[in-house]
Amino acid sequence: MKKLKLTANWGLKIASLLFAALLWFLVTNINDPVDSVRFSNIPVTLRNTSSVTDDNKVYEVLDGTDTISTVTVYAPRSIVDSLNRDNIVAIADFDETVESDGEYNVAIQITTNKYSNQVQTISATNDTVRLNIEERASKTLAISATTTGTLTEGYIIGDVVTDQNQIRITGAKSVVESVASASVNVEVTGYTTNIGTNAEIHLYDAEGEEIPKDNIKLSSSAVGVSVTILGTKRVPVNYVIAGIPADGYMSTGVVEAEPETVLIAGRVSALNSIEEISVADASLDITGLKEDLTVTVDLSGYLPNNVSFGDEDFNGIATVVAHIEPTSEASFNVPYEQIALENIPEGYEAEIESTEDDRFTITLKGLKTTISSVKATDVSGIVDVASLIENASDTEDLSGVYDAQVTLSLPGGVTTNSDAQVKIVLRAIED
């Protein structure tokens, strides 16, 4: 028997093997050629972030590099056709963070969770996550509250109160230090009753520009806010001037005041009962003065309970001027006929005893403009006859002459220190 030699014709055998492989490759690619597919906006999963945060630091992903805009997968067509966006896995491991000249980068590893051993290549528009890493810092801020919008006419904003007055923020040191204030805002347009709501907290820098909260942690994202809505009403202010000026001087009665009216605010039920604000301040005393009184008065102390000023620009201070002028005197001869006799006893008649001119003289005092307009006919008087005989017996004859004091009726704005005396003749009426 002839012995078979397996090691013979090595060259022919290798060539046959290569030809078979080539033939298989050609057949395979003809039936299932390599193709590509693109997927957009692939999120990058960040792993082991604690390697940064456990070191009292915080990180910020820069320029949206934790999202890959386009990933292209190259694989046989049968594989490509079976893949979708959810099969793309992109991971950035913070344990692999590389720092260079103050910049931090984490390489992105991209695979598929399906047919990964049959995928030829994967390419992406970005292959690193860029980071800003800083020390962590915290700050406590007071929360202020504001309102926007326009209330119904006749109403104003009262107190605006938050249910907590502070907030604590935590984040990158440079960002936290840039925050100057925290504020909430409530829209009030059209309201006529109190408002209770929750409002989002906003952060602002020193120039009043709002700071995004994406990379800042807040102890609360919103707070409760109560806004008091008050009705308003405009009322006059009555300034009560007290006292008497020095001898020879009088108050003109003219009081110049600024303001003469004030806008007050409160519950509508409370405002309905208020017609004026009366100010009887100790400083409005003209006793002994020979010139105008000029003072300032704080009106806030004269407001009723639960009522405030409705004009936020008014500080409650009023300026008051009470005018004082020297007095003038003039004498008048008043006819007896302008004196009325009252309460004449029954059975008697009475008359004023006649004199040479049947007049009495009286000196009146007042402001010059007032005195100049007074006439003798403006003065009248009354004698109460009954008061002259009140101590007399009912049985005696009351006839006689009595000295009587005249009760004078003077024009407004004038006074007198004079007494008007007349004699009254009382006689019994004969049957």
Secondary structure, 3 states (H helix, E strand, C coil): CCCCCCCCCHHHHHHHHHHHHHHHHHHHHHHCCEEEEEEEEEECEEECCHHHHCCCEEEEECCCCCEEEEEEEEEEHHHHCCCCHHHEEEEEEHHHCEEECCEEEEEEEEEECCCHHHCCEEEECCCEEEEEEEEEEEEEEEEEEEEECCCCCCEEEEEEEECCCEEEEEEEHHHHHHCCEEEEEEECCCCCCCEEEEEECEEECCCCCEECCCCEEECCCEEEEEEEEEEEEEEEEEECCECCCCCCEEEEEEEEEECCEEEEEECHHHHCCCCCEEECCCCCECCCCCCCEEEEEEHHHHCCCCCEECCCCCCCEEEEEEEEEEEEEEEEEEEHHHEEEECCCCCEEEEECCCCCCEEEEEEEEEHHHHCCCCHHHCEEEEEHHHHCCCCCCCCCCCEEEEEECEEECCCCEECCCCCEEEEEEEECCC
